[in-house]
């Protein structure tokens, strides 16, 4: 029996535990002298007053004058000068597997209902590198989302990444719930980042429902939790999606919202001494967004179709985070407050929205019908004021006459109740009927 490899492993094993001591706590930041650790590694901070108390979990986020800067995952209590800081030597890992389906977990992968994790789960790093661009298959198949406005006019491809841009209270959560229930994906991974605590259960019970939850994993990091927990919520949800993609599943990742991830990163950046740039956002915000968003999409095993909601302050679609995210993703759906006020749900503004892969995933007939519908909507919107004040006389322009005739029918077609379910084929037939004189 050859024992050489085992003996070599024993010789190379690090048998020392490394400790440091807390020197000071400033805001959300803990400074310690030691231990020897690298950026991104997890450390335990032991209470000096009560050694039986569970240690505080923290992550190394920077260094200053040879001191280690740590950020805690939990609220800091009973931590003071002299507390021992123990290095684990590893970055954050979570337990992942099929047993998680139907569960609601926190950013560290622990069930929120305090139950035990099921057996048979694997350890998986939360931070992964995006797939090699040359190993990404091109997007060629449409995926059924189950929302008429999207399937007909803004068709999504399997492995596409979409941004849902909206102000507060325009129906983002309801739309995500509809997609989770109606979509053809094998598994949904839903990340609720920076949500109000009240809205979490409301979303799970009303918007998602038992039918949606039975094929979903929900990752929750509420707004009252430390900034690092909110950032890790996004990384954990993405890592779970990647695990299932590598097993060959078709995964839907829904993150509400990527703006709150950016805000949490801004908090961490400012605390570690980064200079504020555009609207107070630090440079690290604009470097982590592409790394996070590029992890989804296709790879050689499966595909993650991702929907990221982006909160736009004062409905300003050009604010820094919205602008950055729009440049990274493969399409954007703009949710319009005016449409919501008129009772048009889902309130997607078709003319301001785009799916960058629609041309390559639908049939020429479908594309032609969608372009005709978009053209009629645009013609009506261009002449809306003239039509509404009665300044336009019928017969003056054939195209405008046609737009006036079809506009109410198109608006009615784009409306959809929360419980209404349509397959991709049924939606296409309805669109064909609409433009051939049906309603």
C-alpha positions in Angstrom: 0.0 0.0 0.0 1.5 3.4 -1.1 1.3 5.8 1.9 3.5 8.5 0.3 0.6 10.8 -0.7 -1.0 10.5 2.8 2.3 11.3 4.5 2.8 14.3 2.2 -0.7 15.5 3.0 0.0 15.2 6.8 3.3 17.1 6.4 1.6 19.9 4.4 -1.4 20.2 6.7 -1.6 23.4 8.8 -2.1 22.3 12.4 -2.0 25.7 14.0 -5.0 27.8 14.9 -4.4 31.6 14.4 -5.8 34.1 16.8 -5.9 37.9 17.0 -7.4 40.5 19.4 -10.1 43.1 18.9 -8.6 46.6 19.2 -11.6 48.8 18.5 -15.1 48.8 17.0 -16.1 51.8 14.9 -19.7 51.8 13.6 -20.1 48.6 11.6 -16.4 47.9 11.4 -14.2 45.9 13.8 -10.4 46.4 13.9 -8.2 43.6 15.3 -4.5 43.0 15.6 -4.1 39.7 13.8 -4.9 37.0 13.0 -3.1 36.1 9.7 -6.0 36.1 7.2 -6.8 37.1 3.6 -9.5 39.2 2.2 -12.9 37.4 2.1 -11.9 34.8 4.8 -14.4 34.2 7.6 -13.4 34.7 11.3 -15.0 33.9 14.6 -15.0 36.6 17.3 -15.3 35.1 20.8 -16.8 37.2 23.6 -14.3 37.9 26.4 -17.1 38.2 29.0 -19.0 35.0 28.2 -17.0 32.2 26.6 -20.2 30.0 26.4 -21.9 32.6 24.1 -21.9 31.7 20.3 -19.1 33.5 18.5 -19.9 36.3 16.1 -19.2 35.5 12.5 -17.3 38.2 10.6 -15.5 38.5 7.3 -12.2 40.2 6.5 -13.0 43.2 4.3 -9.7 45.1 4.4 -6.5 46.1 6.2 -5.3 49.3 7.7 -1.8 49.9 9.2 -1.3 46.1 9.4 -4.6 45.8 11.4 -7.3 43.5 10.1 -10.7 45.1 9.3 -13.6 42.8 9.9 -17.3 43.2 9.1 -19.8 41.1 11.1 -22.6 39.0 9.6 -24.7 39.5 12.7 -25.5 42.3 15.1 -22.5 42.9 17.4 -23.1 42.4 21.1 -20.7 41.7 24.0 -17.7 42.5 21.8 -15.0 44.7 23.2 -11.2 45.3 23.3 -9.3 42.0 23.8 -11.9 39.6 22.4 -10.2 36.7 20.6 -10.5 36.7 16.8 -10.1 33.2 15.4 -9.3 32.7 11.7 -11.1 29.8 9.9 -8.8 30.1 6.8 -11.7 29.7 4.5 -14.2 32.0 2.7 -18.0 31.6 3.3 -19.6 28.3 2.2 -23.2 27.3 2.3 -24.9 23.9 2.2 -26.7 23.2 -1.0 -28.8 20.4 -2.5 -32.3 19.3 -3.6 -33.3 19.1 0.0 -33.4 22.9 0.1 -36.3 23.1 -2.5 -39.4 24.6 -0.8 -37.4 26.2 2.0 -36.8 29.8 3.1 -33.2 30.4 4.2 -31.0 33.3 5.3 -27.8 34.6 3.7 -25.7 32.0 5.5 -28.0 29.1 4.3 -29.8 28.5 7.6 -33.6 27.9 7.6 -35.5 31.0 8.8 -38.1 28.9 10.6 -35.3 27.6 12.9 -35.7 24.0 11.6 -32.7 21.7 10.9 -31.2 21.5 7.5 -32.0 18.3 5.6 -29.2 15.7 5.3 -27.3 15.0 2.1 -26.4 18.7 1.3 -23.0 19.7 -0.2 -20.7 22.5 0.8 -20.5 25.2 -1.9 -18.5 28.5 -2.0 -20.7 31.6 -2.3 -18.1 33.4 -4.4 -17.5 31.8 -7.8 -15.9 33.0 -11.0 -18.2 33.7 -14.0 -18.2 31.0 -16.8 -15.5 31.4 -19.4 -17.1 33.4 -22.3 -16.0 30.7 -24.8 -17.7 28.0 -22.9 -21.1 29.8 -22.9 -23.5 28.4 -25.5 -25.5 31.0 -27.4 -29.1 31.7 -26.4 -31.3 30.1 -29.0 -34.5 28.8 -27.2 -37.3 30.9 -25.8 -38.5 30.2 -22.3 -42.1 30.5 -21.2 -42.5 33.2 -18.6 -46.3 32.9 -18.4 -46.9 36.7 -18.7 -48.6 37.7 -22.0 -46.8 41.1 -22.4 -43.4 39.4 -22.0 -44.0 36.2 -24.0 -45.5 38.1 -26.9 -43.6 41.4 -27.2 -40.4 40.9 -25.1 -39.7 37.2 -25.5 -37.1 35.9 -23.0 -34.4 33.4 -24.0 -33.3 30.5 -21.8 -30.2 31.8 -20.0 -31.0 35.5 -20.6 -30.5 38.2 -17.9 -33.2 40.8 -17.6 -33.6 44.0 -15.5 -37.0 45.0 -14.2 -36.7 48.8 -13.7 -39.4 50.4 -11.5 -40.1 52.9 -8.8 -41.6 51.7 -5.5 -45.2 50.3 -5.5 -45.5 49.6 -9.3 -46.0 45.8 -9.0 -42.5 44.3 -9.2 -43.1 41.7 -6.5 -46.5 40.6 -8.0 -44.8 40.2 -11.4 -42.0 38.1 -9.9 -44.6 35.9 -8.2 -46.4 35.4 -11.6 -43.1 34.5 -13.3 -42.2 32.0 -10.5 -45.6 30.3 -10.7 -46.1 30.3 -14.5 -42.6 29.8 -15.9 -41.4 26.5 -17.4 -38.1 26.6 -15.4 -37.2 23.5 -13.2 -36.3 25.5 -10.1 -36.8 29.1 -8.9 -34.2 30.7 -6.7 -35.7 33.9 -5.2 -33.5 36.5 -3.4 -35.3 39.1 -1.3 -32.6 41.6 -0.5 -33.3 44.6 1.8 -37.0 43.9 1.9 -39.2 45.0 4.8 -39.7 42.2 7.2 -43.5 42.4 6.8 -43.3 41.9 3.0 -41.3 38.6 3.2 -44.2 36.4 4.4 -46.6 38.4 2.3 -44.6 37.7 -0.8 -44.2 34.0 0.0 -47.9 33.4 0.9 -49.7 35.7 -1.6 -47.4 36.4 -4.6 -45.5 33.1 -4.7 -48.2 30.9 -3.1 -47.8 27.1 -2.2 -47.6 26.2 -5.9 -44.7 28.5 -6.5 -42.9 27.6 -3.2 -42.8 23.9 -3.9 -40.3 24.5 -6.8 -38.5 27.4 -5.2 -35.7 28.2 -2.8 -36.2 31.7 -1.1 -33.1 33.5 0.3 -34.0 36.4 2.6 -31.9 39.3 3.9 -34.2 42.0 5.4 -33.4 45.7 5.6 -32.6 45.6 9.3 -29.7 43.1 8.9 -26.1 44.3 8.6 -24.8 45.4 5.2 -22.6 42.3 4.8 -25.7 39.9 5.3 -27.5 41.8 2.5 -24.6 41.5 0.1 -24.1 37.8 1.0 -27.8 37.2 0.3 -27.2 38.0 -3.3 -24.0 35.9 -3.5 -25.7 32.9 -1.7 -28.7 33.0 -4.1 -26.4 33.2 -7.1 -24.3 30.3 -5.8 -27.4 28.1 -5.2 -28.5 28.8 -8.8 -25.0 27.9 -10.1 -25.0 24.6 -8.2 -28.3 23.5 -9.9 -27.2 24.8 -13.3 -24.1 22.6 -13.0 -26.4 19.6 -12.5 -28.1 20.4 -15.8 -31.3 22.2 -14.4 -33.0 25.1 -16.1 -33.0 27.7 -13.2 -34.8 31.0 -12.8 -33.0 33.4 -10.5 -35.1 36.4 -9.3 -33.4 39.1 -7.2 -35.4 41.9 -5.6 -33.4 44.1 -5.6 -29.9 44.6 -7.0 -30.1 48.3 -6.0 -30.2 47.3 -2.3 -27.1 45.1 -2.9 -25.4 48.2 -4.3 -26.5 50.3 -1.3 -25.1 47.6 1.1 -21.8 47.5 -0.8 -21.7 51.4 -0.5 -22.0 51.1 3.3 -19.1 48.6 3.4 -17.0 50.6 1.0 -17.5 53.9 3.0 -16.7 52.1 6.3 -13.4 50.7 4.9 -12.3 54.1 3.7 -13.2 54.2 0.0 -13.9 57.6 -1.5 -17.5 58.3 -2.5 -18.0 58.9 -6.2 -21.3 59.2 -8.2 -24.2 59.8 -5.8 -22.1 58.6 -2.9 -21.5 55.1 -4.4 -17.9 53.9 -3.9 -15.8 52.4 -6.7 -16.2 48.9 -5.4 -19.9 49.0 -6.1 -19.3 49.4 -9.8 -16.7 46.6 -9.7 -18.8 44.0 -7.9 -21.9 44.5 -10.1 -20.5 43.0 -13.3 -18.8 40.1 -11.3 -22.2 39.3 -9.7 -24.4 39.7 -12.7 -22.0 37.9 -15.1 -22.2 34.7 -13.0 -25.7 33.9 -14.3 -26.6 33.0 -17.9 -25.7 29.8 -19.8 -22.8 27.4 -19.3 -22.0 24.0 -20.8 -24.3 22.2 -18.3 -27.5 24.3 -18.0 -28.8 27.8 -17.9 -29.8 30.4 -15.3 -32.4 32.8 -16.6 -32.1 35.8 -14.3 -34.6 38.6 -13.4 -33.1 41.5 -11.4 -35.3 44.3 -10.1 -33.8 47.7 -10.1 -35.3 50.4 -7.9 -35.1 53.8 -9.6 -35.2 56.9 -7.4 -38.0 59.2 -8.4 -38.6 57.1 -11.5 -35.2 58.3 -12.9 -34.1 55.6 -15.3 -30.6 57.2 -15.7 -29.5 57.1 -12.1 -26.0 55.5 -11.6 -27.0 51.9 -10.6 -29.8 51.7 -13.2 -27.5 52.9 -15.9 -24.7 50.5 -14.9 -27.0 47.5 -14.6 -28.7 48.2 -17.9 -25.3 48.2 -19.6 -24.5 44.7 -18.2 -27.8 42.8 -18.7 -29.3 41.4 -21.9 -32.5 43.5 -21.8 -34.6 45.7 -19.6 -38.3 45.9 -18.8 -39.5 49.3 -17.7 -42.4 49.3 -15.3 -44.3 52.6 -15.7 -46.1 54.3 -12.8 -48.6 56.0 -15.3 -49.7 52.6 -16.6 -50.2 51.3 -13.0 -52.2 54.4 -12.1 -54.5 53.6 -15.1 -55.0 50.0 -13.8 -52.8 48.4 -16.5 -51.2 45.4 -14.8 -48.5 44.2 -15.3 -47.4 47.8 -15.8 -44.7 47.1 -18.4 -44.1 50.0 -20.9 -43.6 48.0 -24.1 -42.1 50.9 -26.0 -39.4 51.6 -23.4 -38.5 48.0 -22.9 -36.3 45.7 -24.9 -35.3 42.0 -25.0 -31.9 41.9 -26.7 -32.2 38.2 -27.7 -35.8 38.1 -28.9 -34.7 38.3 -32.6 -32.7 35.0 -32.2 -35.2 33.0 -30.2 -38.6 33.5 -31.9 -39.9 32.6 -35.4 -39.9 35.2 -38.2 -43.7 35.2 -38.0 -43.7 36.0 -34.3 -41.1 38.7 -34.7 -43.2 40.3 -37.5 -46.4 40.3 -35.4 -44.6 41.8 -32.4 -43.0 44.6 -34.6 -46.4 45.4 -36.1 -48.0 45.7 -32.6 -45.1 47.8 -31.3 -45.4 50.1 -34.4 -49.2 50.6 -33.8 -48.5 51.4 -30.1 -45.8 53.9 -31.1 -47.9 55.6 -33.8 -50.8 56.1 -31.2 -48.4 57.4 -28.5 -46.8 59.9 -31.0 -50.2 61.3 -31.8 -51.9 60.8 -28.4 -52.4 64.5 -27.6 -53.9 65.3 -31.0 -56.3 62.4 -30.7 -57.4 63.1 -27.1 -58.2 66.8 -27.7 -60.1 66.0 -30.9 -57.6 67.8 -33.3 -57.1 64.7 -35.4 -59.7 64.0 -38.1 -60.2 60.4 -39.1 -59.2 59.7 -42.7 -56.2 62.1 -42.6 -53.6 59.4 -42.1 -54.3 55.7 -42.7 -51.6 54.5 -40.2 -53.0 56.7 -37.4 -56.6 55.5 -38.1 -55.3 51.9 -37.8 -53.5 52.7 -34.5 -56.7 54.3 -33.1 -58.7 51.2 -34.0 -56.2 48.7 -32.5 -54.9 50.7 -29.4 -57.7 49.6 -27.0 -57.5 46.0 -28.2 -53.7 45.9 -27.7 -54.1 47.5 -24.2 -56.7 44.8 -23.3 -54.4 42.1 -24.7 -51.4 43.3 -22.5 -53.5 43.2 -19.3 -53.3 40.1 -17.2 -54.8 39.2 -13.9 -52.6 37.6 -11.2 -54.3 34.2 -11.6 -54.4 34.1 -15.4 -52.2 31.4 -16.9 -51.2 31.1 -20.5 -48.7 28.9 -22.3 -46.3 30.4 -24.8 -48.3 28.9 -27.7 -51.6 30.3 -26.4 -50.1 33.8 -26.1 -48.8 33.6 -29.7 -52.2 32.5 -31.0 -53.9 35.4 -29.1 -51.4 37.9 -30.6 -52.0 36.5 -34.1 -55.8 36.7 -33.5 -55.4 40.3 -32.3 -53.7 41.6 -35.4 -56.0 39.6 -37.7 -59.1 41.5 -36.5 -59.8 39.6 -33.3 -59.9 41.1 -29.8 
